[in-house]
Amino acid sequence: MSLCILAGGKVTALAISAFTLSWTHSVQKTEWRETWAVTPAGLELRQAEIKGSGAGMEPGAAVLKDGWWVWHPTLPPQERISLAASGMTPSAWRLCHADGCVELGATAGDEVALSGCP
């Protein structure tokens, strides 16, 4: 499987089967990260982690591991993940995989879409 990233009118394909998406919450300024798998059914959320809780960041049935609240959300496979840069967060979205990391949506108004490649 491959992940397609649509940003700035260009599509980039990454030959990966899993990735981690992380960002800093705009109000709490706390890091949040999610682990996703690229599958034939779509993008599957496997795990979520946050460094704390607060406004709009309440973890599910979570366990505290090494300072992170970790849980396994029950979300059906997603055809597409849309990311929008609000300009209210101190950093861009960070997408990491086995071969490295890339920053997405660093500028307010940037729109990014993630999906499995056809």
FENNORMO-V867836 format. One record per pair of residues at least 4 apart in sequence whose C-alpha atoms are under 7 Angstrom apart, sorted by the first residue. I is the first residue (numbers start at 0). J is the second residue. D is the distance in Angstrom with one decimal. If there is no record, write none. Layout:
I,J,D
I,J,D
//
This chain:
0,14,6.4
0,15,6.4
0,16,5.7
0,37,6.3
0,38,6.6
1,12,6.4
1,13,5.4
1,14,4.3
1,15,5.2
1,16,6.4
1,37,6.9
1,115,5.9
1,116,5.5
2,12,5.6
2,13,5.1
2,14,6.5
2,15,6.3
2,37,6.7
2,113,6.9
2,114,5.9
2,115,4.7
2,116,5.6
3,10,6.4
3,11,5.6
3,12,4.4
3,13,6.4
3,113,5.8
3,114,5.3
3,115,5.7
3,116,5.1
4,10,5.4
4,11,5.1
4,12,6.3
4,111,7.0
4,112,5.8
4,113,4.8
4,114,6.8
5,9,5.6
5,10,4.5
5,11,6.5
5,111,5.6
5,112,5.1
5,113,6.5
6,10,6.6
6,110,6.4
6,111,4.8
6,112,6.8
16,36,5.7
16,37,4.9
17,35,5.6
17,36,4.3
17,37,5.8
17,96,6.5
18,34,5.9
18,35,5.4
18,36,6.5
18,94,6.6
18,95,5.6
18,96,4.6
19,32,6.6
19,33,5.5
19,34,4.4
19,35,6.1
19,94,5.7
19,95,5.1
19,96,6.4
20,32,5.5
20,33,5.2
20,34,6.4
20,92,6.9
20,93,5.6
20,94,4.6
20,95,6.5
21,31,5.5
21,32,4.0
21,33,6.3
21,92,5.9
21,93,5.1
21,94,6.6
22,30,5.7
22,31,5.5
22,32,6.5
22,91,6.6
22,92,5.0
22,93,6.3
23,28,5.5
23,29,5.3
23,30,4.4
23,31,6.1
23,88,6.2
23,89,6.8
23,90,6.6
24,28,4.9
24,29,5.3
24,30,6.2
24,31,6.9
24,88,6.4
25,87,5.4
25,88,4.4
27,53,6.5
27,54,6.9
29,50,6.0
29,51,6.5
30,49,5.9
30,50,5.7
31,48,5.8
31,49,4.4
31,50,6.7
32,47,5.8
32,48,5.3
32,49,6.4
33,46,5.7
33,47,4.4
33,48,6.3
34,44,6.1
34,45,5.5
34,46,5.1
34,47,6.4
35,42,6.4
35,43,5.4
35,44,4.6
35,45,5.5
36,42,5.7
36,43,5.1
36,44,6.6
36,45,6.9
37,41,6.2
37,42,4.9
37,43,6.5
37,115,6.2
38,42,6.1
40,76,6.1
41,76,5.0
41,77,5.2
41,78,5.0
41,115,6.3
42,76,5.2
42,77,4.9
42,78,6.3
42,114,6.8
42,115,6.8
43,75,6.9
43,76,4.6
43,77,6.4
44,74,6.7
45,71,6.0
46,70,5.9
46,71,4.6
46,72,6.5
47,69,5.8
47,70,5.5
47,71,6.2
47,72,6.9
48,67,6.0
48,68,5.3
48,69,4.5
48,70,6.6
49,67,5.5
49,68,5.3
49,69,6.9
50,66,6.3
50,67,4.7
50,68,6.2
51,68,6.9
52,56,5.2
52,57,5.4
52,58,7.0
53,57,6.3
58,68,6.9
59,70,6.2
59,72,6.9
60,70,6.0
61,68,5.6
61,69,5.0
61,70,4.5
62,68,5.5
62,69,5.3
62,70,6.5
63,67,5.5
63,68,4.5
63,69,6.2
64,68,6.3
64,69,6.7
78,114,6.1
79,112,6.6
79,113,5.6
79,114,4.7
80,112,5.6
80,113,5.0
80,114,6.5
81,111,5.9
81,112,4.5
81,113,6.5
82,110,5.9
82,111,5.0
82,112,6.1
83,104,6.7
83,108,6.6
83,109,6.0
83,110,4.8
83,111,6.4
84,104,5.3
84,105,6.7
84,106,6.3
84,107,4.8
84,108,5.3
84,109,5.3
84,110,6.6
85,107,5.1
85,108,6.2
86,106,6.5
86,107,4.2
90,105,6.5
91,102,5.9
91,103,5.7
91,104,5.4
91,105,4.3
92,102,5.6
92,103,5.0
92,104,6.1
93,100,6.7
93,101,5.8
93,102,4.6
93,103,6.2
94,100,5.5
94,101,5.4
94,102,6.3
95,99,5.7
95,100,4.0
95,101,6.4
96,100,6.2
104,109,5.0
104,110,6.4
104,111,6.5
//
